[in-house]
Amino acid sequence: MREGGGLRGPALCVVSGASRGLGRALSRLLRRRLGPGSALVLSGRSATGLRDLEAELGGAGPEPRMRLHCLPADLSSPAGLRHLLAAVRDLPRPPALRRLLLINNAVGVFAKRLLGAGCSPKRWDRYSHNKGGIW
């Protein structure tokens, strides 16, 4: 997406890990860039972080240029992924939907520990679910 440009036509965009960090920054950018009639789905483990982001982005408003949905979910487990998929499936689709964007940003900061002196099986399991959650 070039500066000042946008995505043409209505899109459904799902951002995981949206409650903070890179996911939060990408959500801010997408809010400005998605075309009229689009839907932006913000997902993350922190319901409070998602509510704060929704308030920052202006929520849906009375006549929104686009729909904004906050769906808290912990994608480190298959049940969390199923919960998010079911919630997205139940959302109203933008009319004349042209694109589906998935930004899989659900991952913890484990690199130093994984590369360091050992990693517990529980931590490795959580990391592998986060990295492979969409598969």
C-alpha positions in Angstrom: 0.0 0.0 0.0 1.7 3.2 -1.1 1.4 6.4 0.9 -2.0 8.1 0.3 -3.3 5.0 -1.5 -5.8 2.5 -0.4 -7.2 -0.9 -1.2 -9.8 -0.7 -3.9 -13.2 -2.2 -3.2 -14.6 -3.7 0.0 -12.3 -6.0 1.9 -12.5 -8.2 5.0 -9.3 -7.9 6.9 -8.5 -10.0 10.0 -5.5 -8.9 12.2 -4.4 -11.3 14.9 -2.2 -10.0 17.7 -3.9 -6.6 17.3 -4.0 -5.6 20.9 -0.4 -4.3 21.0 2.8 -3.9 19.2 3.1 -4.6 15.4 -0.5 -5.8 15.2 -1.8 -2.6 16.8 0.3 -0.4 14.4 -0.9 -2.4 11.4 -4.5 -2.0 12.6 -4.1 1.8 12.7 -2.7 1.8 9.2 -5.4 -0.5 7.8 -8.2 1.7 9.4 -7.0 4.5 7.2 -6.3 2.5 4.1 -9.2 0.0 3.7 -11.8 1.0 1.2 -15.4 2.1 1.9 -17.7 -0.8 2.9 -14.8 -2.9 4.3 -14.6 -4.7 7.6 -11.6 -4.7 9.9 -11.5 -7.5 12.5 -9.1 -7.0 15.4 -8.2 -10.1 17.4 -5.8 -10.5 20.3 -5.6 -12.1 23.8 -6.2 -8.8 25.6 -9.8 -7.7 25.5 -8.9 -4.5 27.3 -6.2 -3.8 24.7 -8.7 -4.4 21.9 -11.3 -2.1 23.5 -8.6 0.6 23.9 -7.7 0.3 20.3 -11.3 0.3 19.2 -11.8 3.6 21.1 -8.6 5.0 19.6 -9.7 4.1 16.0 -13.1 5.7 16.6 -15.2 2.5 16.8 -17.9 1.9 14.2 -19.6 5.3 14.5 -23.1 6.1 13.3 -22.4 5.7 9.5 -19.0 4.1 9.3 -16.8 4.2 6.3 -16.0 0.6 7.4 -17.0 -1.8 10.1 -14.7 -2.5 13.0 -15.0 -5.7 15.0 -13.0 -6.7 18.2 -12.9 -10.4 18.8 -10.7 -11.4 21.7 -9.1 -14.8 21.2 -6.1 -16.7 22.3 -4.7 -18.4 19.2 -2.2 -20.5 21.2 -4.8 -23.2 21.4 -6.8 -25.0 18.7 -10.0 -24.0 20.7 -9.0 -20.3 20.5 -8.5 -20.6 16.7 -11.9 -22.3 16.3 -13.5 -19.6 18.4 -12.1 -16.8 16.2 -12.9 -18.6 12.9 -16.5 -19.2 14.0 -16.9 -15.5 15.1 -15.5 -14.2 11.8 -17.7 -16.6 9.9 -20.8 -15.2 11.7 -20.0 -11.6 10.9 -22.0 -9.8 8.2 -20.0 -9.8 4.9 -19.3 -6.5 3.3 -21.4 -6.1 0.2 -19.5 -6.8 -3.0 -16.6 -8.3 -1.0 -13.4 -8.2 -3.2 -10.6 -9.2 -0.9 -9.9 -11.2 2.2 -6.7 -10.2 4.0 -5.3 -12.2 6.9 -2.5 -10.8 8.9 -1.3 -13.6 11.1 0.6 -11.7 13.8 -0.3 -13.9 16.8 3.1 -14.7 18.3 4.8 -14.0 21.6 8.3 -12.7 22.1 10.1 -16.0 22.6 13.1 -15.8 20.3 15.7 -15.1 23.0 14.5 -17.9 25.2 14.1 -20.3 22.3 17.7 -19.6 21.1 19.0 -19.4 24.7 19.7 -22.2 27.2 16.7 -24.4 26.8 13.0 -24.0 26.4 10.3 -25.7 28.4 7.9 -28.1 26.6 5.0 -25.8 27.6 6.7 -22.7 26.1 7.6 -24.5 22.9 4.1 -25.8 22.6 2.7 -22.3 23.0 5.2 -20.9 20.4 4.4 -23.7 17.9 0.7 -23.1 18.2 1.2 -19.3 17.7 3.4 -19.8 14.7 1.4 -22.6 13.1 -2.1 -21.5 14.3 -3.5 -21.0 10.8 -2.4 -24.4 9.6 
